[in-house]
Amino acid sequence: MSILSIELPESLEKSIEALASKQGYTLNQFITAAATEKLEAMAGLEFLRNEAKLGNREAFEHYLNAVPDVSPHDDDILEE
């Protein structure tokens, strides 16, 4: 583990502390979890962007056109 010193506006720090406490976390646990979630989200977005670059519109259209044009099964229809 390493120690990182960050500056936060006092109002943000108090809001984070209150939410963390309400959820049963320390400020450190909350900020670590938030940073981890952000890192994972950005890594996921980068992965999707890279996958999209590998995509082929012609192949997509080919497979999309192969899907039969039928009505959905009764179990797949949402009730309004």
Summary of the structure (lengths in Angstrom):
residues: 80
radius of gyration: 22.8
end to end distance: 51.6
largest distance: 59.3
contacts: 120
relative contact order: 0.05
helix: 68%
strand: 0%
